[in-house]
Amino acid sequence: MGETRFDLVVVGAGPGGYVAAIRAAQLGLRAAVVEREHLGGICANWGCIPTKALLRTAEIHHLLHHLDAFGLSARDVAYDAKKVVARSRAVAKRLAGGVKQLLAKHRVAVVSGHARLAGAGRVEVRRDDGAETLLAPHVILATGARARTLPGLEPDGRVIWTYKEAMVPEAIPRSLLVVGSGAIGIEFASFYRDMGAEVAVVEILPRILPAEDEEISAAARKAFERRGIEIHTEASVRGLRPDGEGVAATLVLGDGSEQARRFERAILAIGITGNVEDVGLETTAVRVEKGHVVVDRWLATDEPGVYAIGDLVGPPWLAHKASHEGVVCVERIAGVEGVHPLDPTLVPGCTYSRPQVASVGMSEREARERGHEVRVGRFPFLANGKAVAAGETEGFAKAVFDAKTGELLGAHLIGPEVTELIHGYAIARTLESTEAELLRAITPHPTLSETLHEVVLAAYGRPLHL
């Protein structure tokens, strides 16, 4: 068993881990990253990237069935499920390859195998052909998370799926049950519905996309129901089990009634839990609560020299949050001046369904509950020229301001390409912008981004196109 010394060892090469290692190398630290499966982690291989490839296919499939609205026509529109999946996997492979090149470019040592903490400053890496020990004064755990299961709601990999199986179907099922209506559940519901499946979504909370502003959640529900997606809130699933070539389920509805239903497939999207097992935490002072590692605002655990980032430390479970935490953690270790701890209210959230949903900062309810007197602006995409020209007028934008200071507290969007548009508000929040700066900003015409400006105008009684 050999030993190699580094300044920093990162366990896990997902969007948090590989970014942390690259930033460390940029700062002159000798860095290594350990990965037991695929560079890029869940995001590049089984999450963010391949799902977007699938959703792009679904969007095109939808447009092909509505060509008449654009003066076009096509015959014999069809799809090949195997080719749809193959394209998604090719996209994932390309991005994972890109991560490998980036790590090589920055001279980060990539160590394959399963890593475990093995005492102060020691990481043991095991693989089939042996083991080695990495020595470093700083270790960042970025082991990510996996799909959560509950008693009676266990995947079998054949007809009851997690996100992994849902991304590589042999065929598009005729009917699908989605358990959970967070971003993952809704994206799969949207994809499969656009590909022709009959989809039912069950959510135990009172509304879908429960992390979003209430108005956005309500608008999303209406939009999805118009598309034919069946939605049950304040409901649960009991007795989910394989039944021949399908799934038998009992839906317990909000009024207490029960429905015995059968679907070809089911997807479990009821959250995730951190990969805290078999990492050697039991030999340390690292605390684990509710399946996640406890850290301070600088991502340090209770064990000196051990840090944790990303999904492993809890919500928001987002790739860009993990990457940002990786940078913050490394810069703090390296003594970079002016480093700020992550502010969760600056992290944008995105759901890539049709229509898309995106937000940053406080919801209207949160702002009021925190004691803010608020001004709220809303602007529909129906009144945006670019949206009308593109035939994508569903949805609206909403912004919440502090009535006394003009601070932008939060922004919430549903509609075309809002996952791209939210960045404007994310920058504004980071710069601590008020309505004064946002009103002076000039947006190009015709663009969807004009909606962001019109929302501010609306909040202050000056809408020009309403």
Steps between C-alpha positions, in 0.01 A plus 500: 500500500662823383463846650480830313494846652273784390388833639136407443307183426144521369280192532251499213530651152152643452435871433606585854806280520663554163447878518654507849803309373544727200474815712754355742741439213448855376601624846822300492391208718595146404159341467361153445145389435379146572208356302363146518266523199486776238666841481232767506294312757124464488457842336694428182421129478152444645350837587522857376650438157335183362157605626529825306581300188182297554294812563632658180380195308159529668479869410571425134250214505237739634578761232480241223140435601414872496667605174181639354521799738823597320372439148685171471400140453662161531387145447584176679638667812647229721779431743741220582529464879837328473642787295352755741678329789818450298523873427454580868773254600734639232450851636577375851813320378623812324460715811670241721787495252518877526542474877791258448670748267450789743655308787796402282543857380526624859726209598263361757584141588204271432493189718250226419353298784292512816630749756474479879634727770771305679620727777615861517614615157469153348269376225510134405398419143405142420444338161508153353874507430601619846500815709694816565505770765479870426638738760371857524431755775168586337232258376175609334216248494286542188339157483159632393167335564268231370127454453306472823264210561227436756348176632255377238657727237807308393627491142557167329687640199255335260156659534552722804772745406732754655633784283767267358259249349269783390778637277562179310159349420487226240167647390276790599233355732136557418430602860725631776465581869737766635530506879622844606466838330832672560717595205604141422147362507354784295774484236437130446123555499546768234735288287285187499179694441650674195611158373141375518465332839199543726654645816373529857692695767446444873628756753457472877521879551220745416660614174737385229849651476466580871831690514364761260288809559133409547384688190758321289398161639136572423579615146719195442223267611253660260750482216579133560134406539423674168759268347309204639722421799290368786603661831408402855622716791465427872505140382723199544574161351454182700578146398706573190606165358596331174203332335594292200634739237372803688451659840208478740448794734246629747466878490381656826344830399463823694140428595600166651361292216710230337549403138641169386696579183729325258779657296760364261779669695555713811774751583598573860602865539458547875827671574859396555724401789872560535759231427635491855558126524836323465700824489664449839294762682461271800871548575464879517312775680293570187130529586222364281143623538205388289728331251727798443837614634488801733733787406555862602467794263849429361408136428719368783385196698566440868808300401808725450615497140184333367244696297183409312313662209211454261209260533683327785433799726136549406270733307477666265604187311635676194815452295582871487464526875751215539745667262475830684552329834808326360652833402411664834644208695829490307550875504445502875758221540746689279454826691361701211388843620142617461337156486131501588310198633217379281172686539220254415272785391740569212473146360259483205279195462389366162251244376537417129145388435264646242437772605826562681512628857778702664548709812752670724465651846193522718145419400234759573384300803856465633563872461186589691574242771844655548339834571543673167242737364503402134430631155426232242518528123361252247521490122355235266693358207180550303596869489859438388565543128770235470284245685207570269721467192641171629154366587605453864270730697414284798611620842613817674779657701467628854740707712481584870654822635538648845258794493724717721846441356422381147718190549420214265404223741404229254395420145282217371440405138298247306508494121733479199875473572462637852784274616722726289327825597530448875872577482417869458323505833771283659759763406273775630462319834877445525564869431235592761315695232198714570222603268701812410775304322256257343280778364803664338615177335428489126385168357517423127185475290354263406615251764347291771725688743287811457259325733750539785497877455125521462454317831697770681296770324181323604610478863542877507183593314671577170423209263540600136351196330211405727 
